[in-house]
Amino acid sequence: MIEIGSVRSCNQAMLNDFATSIVRTLRQHGFPAYLVGGCVRDLLLRREPKDYDVATDATPQQVMEIFPETYAVGAQFGVVLVPAPDGRVVSDPAADQSTRCHAVEVATFRSDIGYSDGRHPDEVRFSRQPEEDVARRDFTINGMLLDPLSGEVLDFVGGRKDLEAGIVRAIGDPERRFAEDKLRMLRAVRFAARFEYTIEPATLSAIQKLAGQIEAVSRERVRDELTRMLTEGHGRRAFLLLDETGLLRNILPQITAMKGVEQPAEFHPEGDVFVHTLLLLDNLPHPCPPTLAWGALLHDVGKPPTFRVAPDRIRFDGHVEVGVKMAEEICQRLRFSKDETAQILALVENHMRFGHVTRMKESTLKKFLRMPSFDEHLTLHRADCLASHGNLSTYGFLRQKLAEIPPEKMRPSPLVTGDDLIAAGHVPGPKFREILTAVEDAQLEGRLLSRDQALEFVHREFPA
């Protein structure tokens, strides 16, 4: 028996109740039905499930007849979505679970036949036995069913024992499970990192053997799994497991290349670039914005190819510029959006500028502070310091500046416009940017306080 009420927020309570009502309705129509998968695992762990899945022996057509508003997002695989009362649902079955949190997935008991693409079954055979359905699922901790009406847990695969022991174990033959769906290798790592569990030896061995086949998984799927690892608060553990399994060198060899790359001890007493990067992940906030997490992972990606031992110390000349190019290639390969890529690259490009902030001109400092999503830059700097020398004086200096400088001083209204320059006899062209920048800098530094002063400055410094 299990008590499930104690873990629910208002929204999740609504979804839990809705999933329970689906089970009740299916049973009223003569169809066995249960909660299944990750939601059962989370409820047993007293965690709040992000989504709820229902398994039943009703066919997709029968489910759609019982629930007329159902979305047939994967009916060929026996899967439909039943939207919650608010009616908000994303009909893309590949959508991130967080975007589907207002619907319950209802799947027909089934067995899968063949996985030619290493991701989806070639054929599904509907079943009337929950034991047969569970046997096709990924890990024992995700293979339990729950009767939400009685609280009884149906466990045909030893999931509850593994949950108590802290083990991620593939159901049945692990090589077969991973050959069926190669993304499961990354999911094993993510679950082990999230729950701080151990990957069962045979399951780990299978991943190590098949790690090279992860390249068959779509880049978007790989990106999404890595993003979850980076943002769930256990990034260091996840990337150590990725390295141990051999997956890391197949999906992000640029991170593997950081191993053994020494750094100057006076700045990085913690160790090599790989050690530093993983320690930095430990110091990220939780939850963490995806762009910040990826910026943190890639901030020193340019160090391995620029490593050299100079007469005075180890150096990484140009590692920022090289890192930006490498990070851009990674973002494009993993198909990040244009906006996400721009922010990740900005984090990589600007992370070394923090060492100069106390010597910046007032205008340069204000422009630095008003960069888009500067909070991510500042958070990355703090984590970077904590993962190395531990000196947070620059972080404190910038926090003070942000508190002291009012918005109208950080981003004041322009004193001079392009029209003013034309009226003063200047010809539109590249010179305009130079003049307007010079006026803005003088304004930010407090040397120009009015439009008249600005026009006089232009007349004096940039005669037409």
N, C-alpha and C positions, 0 to 999 in steps of 0.2 A: 504493500500500500504506500501511497505517496501523497503528501499534502502539497498542493501546487499554488495555493493562494498567496503565500508569504513573499514570493519573489516578483510580484506583478506591479508595475506602474499602472497609471490610469489607462494609457493607450494600449499597453500590452495586455492588461486585464480584459479590455474590450476584444482584442484579437483572440485571446485565449478562450473567452466565452463564445466567440463566434465559431472558432474551430470545434469547440465542444458541441455547439448546436448543430454543426454539419454532421458530426459523428452520430448524434442523437437522431437526426432526420434520416440519415442513411439507414440506420437500424430500424427505424419505424417503417421503412420501405422494404425491410427484409434483407438488408445487406450488412454483413459484418464490417466494422470500420474501427480504426484506431489512429491515435496520433503516432507519428513515426519519425525516426531520424534524429537530427540535431536538436529539435525541441525537446524530445524525451531526455536526451543526454543532459541538456542544460537544466531541465526541471529537476533531474536527479541530483545535479550539482548545486541546486538552489541558486542557479543563475537565471537571469531574465532572457528567455529566447527572443531572438530578433525576428523570427518567422515561425510559422506553424505549418506542418505538412500532415496530411491525412492519407492513409492507405486503406483500400477497400476492395472487395471483389466485384463491385459494380463496374461495368464497362464505362468508357468515356461517354458513350451515347446515353446510357442510363443516368449517369451523373448529370449530364446536361438537361435531361428531361426533368429531373428532380429540382435542379437549380437553373431556371431559365436564363439567368444573367451570366452564366458561366462563360469564360473565355477559353476557347480550345487552343491553347498555346502549344501543346505537344500531344495532341490526341493520338497521333500515330504511335507514340510511345506510352500511351495510357495516361497522359497528364493533362489536367485542365486546371484553370484558376477560378476560384469562386471569390468574387469581390466582397469585401466587408461592407457594412451598411453605408459607409461614406462614399462608396462607389469609385474610389480612386484606385486605379490599377494600371500597371504597365504591362502591355500584352506581349512584350518581347521576352521569350523564355531565357535569353542570354543576359538579361538585365541584372545588374547587381541586386543582391537580395534586399538591400536597404531601400531600393526603389519599388520593391514589391511588398512592402510591409503591410499594406492595406488589403491583402488578399491571402487566401489559404490555398495552397496547392493540394489538389486531390489526385492521387495516382492509383491506378488499378493494380492489384497484385499481378506480378508478371515474372517471367524469366526472360533473359536476353540471349539472343543467338547471334554470334559473330560480331566482331568489332573491326571491320576492315580499315576504318580511318583512325583507330586508336582513341576514339572519343565517344562515338555514338553506336548503339547496337544496330546491326544490319536488319534485324528482325526481332520483334518482341512477341511472346506468346503469353496471353493473359492466363491467369491462374486463379484458383479459388482457395489456395492455401497460403497463409501468411508466411509459413516457414520457407516456401519456395521463393517468395518475394524478397525476404530478408537475405537469403543466400547470395543474391546478386549484388548486394550493397557493398560499400567500400570497407569500413572499419567496424569492429565489434562494438565500439562505444557509440557508433551511429546506427547500429542495427537492431535496436530495441523498439518495441511497440508499447504504447500505454493506452489503457482503457480510461479515458478521462471521467467516465461516469462512476466507475468503481475504484479507480486508483490502482488497479492491478497492472503490473509490468509483465509483458511477455518477452522473454529473453531466450532465443533459440541458439545464440552464438557466443554466449559467455561475456556479453558486453558489460554487465553489471560488475562482474568480477574484475575485468580489466579497468573499469572506471575506478573501482576502489583501490586497485594496485597502481594506478597511474601509468597505464600502458596503451600505446597506439598499436593495434594489431589488425592486419588485414583479415577479412573474412575468407576462410578457405585458403586456397593456394595464392600467396601474395603475388607471385609472378603473373599468374593468370589475371588477378584483379588489376594489376598495373598495365598489363598488355591490353586489357579491355578499354581502360581509360587512363591514359598516361598522365593526365592532370592530377590523378590521385597521388602521385609521388610528391607533388608540391603540397597537396592538402595534408598528407601525413606529417610533413615538416611543420606546417602551420598549426595543426592541432597539437603536436608535441610541444611546440614553442608556447602557444597560447595557454595551455593547461599545465605547462612545465612537467610534461610526461616523458616517458622513455619510449622510443620506438622499439618494438619487439624484435629480437635478433633476426629471425627469418624475414620479417618485413623489411628491416633495414638492409639486409643482404640483397634482397630483391631490388630495392631501389638502387643500390650501388651497382648492381649488374645491368640494370636497364636505364641508368641515368642519361646516357647519350640519346635515348629515344625521346627525351623531353622536347627535342626540337620539332617533333611532329605536332605539338600542341600550338594552337594559334597564339600569336604574339600578344594579342589583347588578353587572352586568358592567363598567360604567364604574368603579364603586367599586373593584372588585378589580384592574383594570388600574392605576388611580391608586395604589392601595396598594402594588402591586409596584414602581412607579416610586419611591415615597417610601421604601421600605424596602430597596432593593437597593444603596444606596450612591451613587446618581447622581441624586438628586432635583433638584438645581439644574439640571443639564444637561437632565433630562427636562422640567422646567417652562419652561425657555427654549425648548425645541423645541415644547412645547404652545402657547406664545405665538406662536412664529414660524409655526406651521401654521394658526393661527386656531382650534384646538380648544379652547384655554383659555377664550376668551370665550363659547364655547357650553356648556361643562360647569361651569366655575367662574368666572362673571363677577365674583364678589366678589374673586377673586385678581387678575384683570386690572385691577380698579379701584384696586389698590395702586400701579400704575405712575404715577410723577410726583407722588405725594403726599409732599411734603417733610417732613423731620423736623428737630428742633433739632440743629444740628451738634455742640454740646457733648456730647450723649448718643449721637448717631448720625452720626459722621463718614463712615460708609460710603456714605450716600446715602438714597434714598427708601425707602418701606415695602416695595416690591416687591424692590428690591435687598437690603434687610436680610433679608427672609423667605427668599429663595433662598440667601443666604450662610449663614443659620442651618441650612438643610437640609444644607449641606456639612459642618456640624459635628456632625451626628447620628451615633450609633454605627452600626456595620454588623456584623451584622444589627440592625435597629431594630424595636422593638415597634410594631405598626400604630397603636395609640392614641397613642403618643408622636409618631410621624411626623405624624399628622393634627393633633394638638395643636400641634405646631410650625408646620405650614402655616397654621393658623387662629388662632394666638395673637394676632395684630394685625389680624384681619379687621375689627374695629370701628373702626380708625383712619380709613379714607377718609371714612365718613359723619360723623365727629366732628371732622374737621380744622378748625382756625380759627387765624388769626394774631392773637394777643393783643398788647397793648403791649410786654410783656416778651419773649415768644418764641412759637413755634408750640406750640399745645396740642391735646390730644385728650381733652377732658373727657368722662368717662363711656365711654371706648372699651372698657373691659373689660365693662361691663354690656351695651352694644350688641353687642359681639363675641360674648358668650355666646348672645344671642338669635339672631344670624346663624349661629353655628356649630351651634346646635340645629336650625335650619331646614335647613342643609346635611346634617347627619347624618340627619335624617328623610327628606330627599329621596333620599339615597343608601342609605337603608335599613340603617343600622348597627344592631346589636343594642342593647338597652337598656343593657347593661353597658358596651359600647364607647362609646356616646354619653355616658354619665355620666362616664367617665374623660376623654374628649376635652374635655367642657365644664369639668371640674374643672381641667384643664391651662390652658385659656383663662382661667378665672375667677381662678386663683391666681398667675399668672405675675408680676403686679406686686407681690405681697406680699413678694417677696424683698428689695425695697428697704427694708423696715421691720424685718427680722429682728433687727438689732443693737439695736433699741430696744424690742423686744417684751418683755412680762413673761415670766417663766419659764414660767408656766402656758400662755400663748398660744403661746410658742415650742415647747413640748413637744407641744401639740395640733397645731401646724403640721407638726412633724417626723413625727408618727404618722399623717398622712393616708394613705389607701390608695394603694399604688403610689407612695410618695414618691420613690423612686429615679427615676421618670420625670419628676417635677416638678423634681428637682435637675438631672437631665441636660438638660432643656429650659432651665433657667436658665443653665447653663454654656454651652450652644450659643448662647443669646441674647446673653450677654456677649461671646463670641468673635466674634459677627457684628456687634458694635457697638463699644463702648468698650474691650473687652478686659480689663477689670478683674475678676479672679476672687477678690477678697478675701472677698466674701460667700459664694461657693461654698466657699472654704477654711474659713471660720468654721463653716459648717453641717456640713461633713465632720468637723471637729473635735468639734462638739457630738454628732454621731451616734456618734462613737467613745467619747466620754467618758460619756455618759448610759446607764446600764444599762437593759435592758428593763423591769425592775420599777420603775424610777423614771420611765420614759417613760409606762408604762401600769399604774399601781399598782392593786391591788384596792381597790374602794370601801370607805371607812370607814363610810359611812352608806347605808342603803337606804330605799326607799319605806316598807317595813314599820316601820322605825325612826321615820320621820316620823309615821306614823299612830299609833304607840304614844306619841309625844310630844304628840299632840293635834292634829296638822295634818290638814286635810281634803284628800283627793286632788283635784288640779286643776292648772291651769297654774303655780301657785306652786311645785309640787313641782320642776319643772325648774330654776327659778331657784335654789332652795335647794340642790339636788344639784350644780348647776354651781358655785355659790359654794364648797361644801365641796371639790369636786374641785380647783378652782383653788388654794385654800389648801393642799391636800395636795400638789399639783404644785410649789408654791412653797416647800414645806418648813415651812409654819407650823402644819400639823396632822400629828401623827405617830401618833396612836392613835384608836381609836373613842371613848374617853371625851372626848378633846380635841375631836373632831368634834361629838359630841352637845352639849357645852358651847358650842361655837361656834354651833350651830343655835339653842340656847336663848337665847343672848345676842343674836344678830343677827336671828333670825326668831322672836320669841316667838309661841307659839300663841294 
